[in-house]
């Protein structure tokens, strides 16, 4: 009998933990919605995830930027979408296997003319460079589900007050999202997914916002998010028609490669 009671209590606790939560209200971030965030900055015109790309997105009227971060071998938070250097830079190797000093001379943007190529950015430099009014969607990149060091470091930076901008911390990794909340309940979080089968990760992440691909935005999803007070920031929205359709759905935020999609377009 005692085993049955304990088992029942454990199951109930798991159900309550997984299914009954509500996101933060975040009215300070979504004061004027939808917010528009530059996907890796202004990546069509400048090397993605670089200072020039982020600044260009803000200069063109966007509310903020979505940026990707990962850790170097010596614990520096680097802005990059890819762990390997070959896809976007003139370097070779993997960022997480290298020390920052080995990355200083590496240039991002090999698809751009040499005059536009830029150094790889440290997150701390981005924070210092962008206005305090900028909204930062910091996406944590991970190599495995238990690769949580970058998430811990970002959450600690925010909690200590070292990032003055309004921040949303997001990831495809639900454990990375959850560890951020564990460190500080007041840090806004977002769970990203690119296939409907991955949506179940939301019950682990328990985020304040959901970040689906635009084709996954449905009335059913919107109702699901409203029940849990989750905001919806969708990606990647690159034309006015998609933008106008999302407006009819009262979506909270859009992430775009196209900076001309400013709020009053």
N, C-alpha and C positions, 0 to 999 in steps of 0.2 A: 504493500500500500504506500509506504513512504517513497519508494522508488517511483511509483506512478505519479505521486504528487510533485516530486522534484522534477521529473521529466516534463510534466504538464506546465509547471511554472517556467522552466527554461524555454519551452516552445512558445509560451505566451510572451515572454520577454523578448525573444527573437522577433516575433511577429510585430510587437509594439515598436521595437527599435527600428526594424526595417521599413515598416509601412506607415507609421504615424509620426511624421515630422512636418514642420513648416519652415520655409525659407525666410530669411531676413527680408524686411520690407524694402530696404535700399532706395528709399525715395530721394536721397541725396544724389545718387548716381543717375536715376531715371527721372529726374525732374522734368526734362523736356525729351520725351521719347517719340520716335525711336532714336536711340543714340546710334551714331554711325562710327565704326571703328575701322581703321585701315589695316587690312590683312598683311601682317609683316611690314607695315608702313605703307608706302606708296611704291609697291614692288614692280609695277609696270614701267616706272620711270627711273627708279634707282635700285641699287642692289638691296634685296630684302634683308630685313633685320639689321639694318645699319642706321647710324645716327641721321644720315642725310635722308634716308627713306622715311624714318619716323617724323622728322621735322617737316618734310614735304607734305605728308598727310595732314599734319596739324595746320600748316600754312594754307592748305587748300580748303579748310573749313570743317574738317572732321572733328568729332568730339574727343577722339582718342585713337589709340593704336592697339592692335593685337600683336604681341611679340612672343617669341619662343625662347625658352632658356634651358640650359643644361649645365652640368658641372664639369670643369676640367679636372685632371688628376690631382691637382693641388688645391681644389676646392673653390675655384673662381666661377662665378655665374656668368656664362657666356651667352650672348644672343645668337642663336642659330636654330634653324629648323631641322637640320641633318646632323647626325653624329659624325658621319664621314665628311671629310673636307673636299673630296674630289668633285662633288656635284655642283657646288656653288662658289668654290674658291680656287685659288691657284696653289693650294697646299695639298698635302697627302697625309693620310692617317685618320685617326679617330680622336675627336676632341676630348672624350672622357679618358683617353689613354695618354694624353699629352699635358704638360704643364703650360701655364699661361705664357711664360716667357718664350715658348716655342711657337706661339700663335701670333705674337706681336707683329711680325712682318708679313703675315698671311693677308692677302687681299680678297675680299668678297666681291662677287659680281663678275665672274669671268665671261658671262654672256654680254656684258656691257663694254663700251669702249674703255680703254685704259684710264682715260681722264675721269670716268665715273666710278671706277673701282674704289672700294673703301676698306679700311681695317675692320676686323671683327670687333664688335662692340661688347664691352663689359656692361652688365646690367646697371652697375653703380654709375657709370658714365651716362647712360641713357636717362636715369633718374635725375641727374644733375642738369642735363641738357634740355629736358622738356619742361614746359610751364607746369606749375603746380595745379592748374585747372584741367590738365590732361587726364583723361580716363585711361588707365593701363589695364589691359587684359593680358595678364602674364600666363602663358601656357607652359606648363611643366612637361618637358620631354623626358621619357623614361625608356630604358631598354628592356625592362622586365617589370612585372607587377609589384615586386618588392624593391624596386629601385626608387627609394624615397628620399635620398639625401638632398636633392635639389629642392623638393617640395618643403622639406624641413627648413632649409636655409632661407627660402623665400618667405615662408610664414614667420620665421624668427625676425627677419628684416622688417617686415610690416609691423609685427607686434612691438618691436623696439622703437618704432616711429621713424625709421630711416628712409621710408618711402613716403614723401609728403602728398603724392598724387592719390586720387581715388583709385582703388585697385580691385580687380576681380581676378582670382587665381583659378585657372582652369586646367583640365587635363583629360586625356583619353583614359587614363589610369584611375579607376575609382578609388583605389587605396591612397594614391597621391592626393586626391581631393579630400579624402576623409582625414588624412594626417594633418592637413592644414587646419581643418576645423578642430581637431584635437588640441592643436597648439594654441589656437585662438578662435573662440566661437564667433568673434565679431568680424573676422575676415570673410568677405563675400567670396563664394566659390561657384564654379561652373563645371558641369560634367559634359564632355564633348563625346559625340558618337557619330559614326559615319555609316552605320547599318542598323536596321531596326532590331536585329538580334542582340545588339550591344546595349540596348536601352535598359535591360535588366540591371546593368551596373549602377543605375541611379539609386537602387535600394542599398547599395554599399556606400556610395559616395554621399548620399543625402545632401545634395547641393542646394544653393540658393537660386541657381539658374541652370537651365538646360541649354546646350549648344548643339542643336541638330543641323545636319545639312538641310538646305532650303527645301529639297524635295520631300523631306519627311515631316514638314509642318502640315498638320491636319487639324480639323476641329476636335477630334478625339484627343490629340496630343495637347492642344490648348486647354481643354477641360481638365486633363490630367494635371497639368502644371498649375492651373488656378486652384485646384483642390489643395495643393501643397504650397501655395504662395510662391511658386518658382517662376522666375522671369525666363523669357525665351530670347536668346541671342543666336541668330541663325547665320550660317555661312554657306557658300561664299556667294554673295549677291552682287552681280555685275551688270545688271541692266535695269532700266527704269520700270519696265513692266513687272518684273519680280518685286521691285521696291514698292510699287503702287499696290500690288496684290497683298503684300505683307502689311501695308498700312491699313488695308481693309480688315485685316485680322488683328489689328492692334498689337502687333509684335513689339517687344520691348527694345530690341537692338538688332542691328545688322552688321555683319563683318564683310567688307568689300575690298576687292582689288582695284576698284574704280573710284578714285577720290572725287570725281565729278558728281557722285551721288550724295551731295550735301543735303542737309535737312530740308531746305526749302526748294529743292529741285522739282 
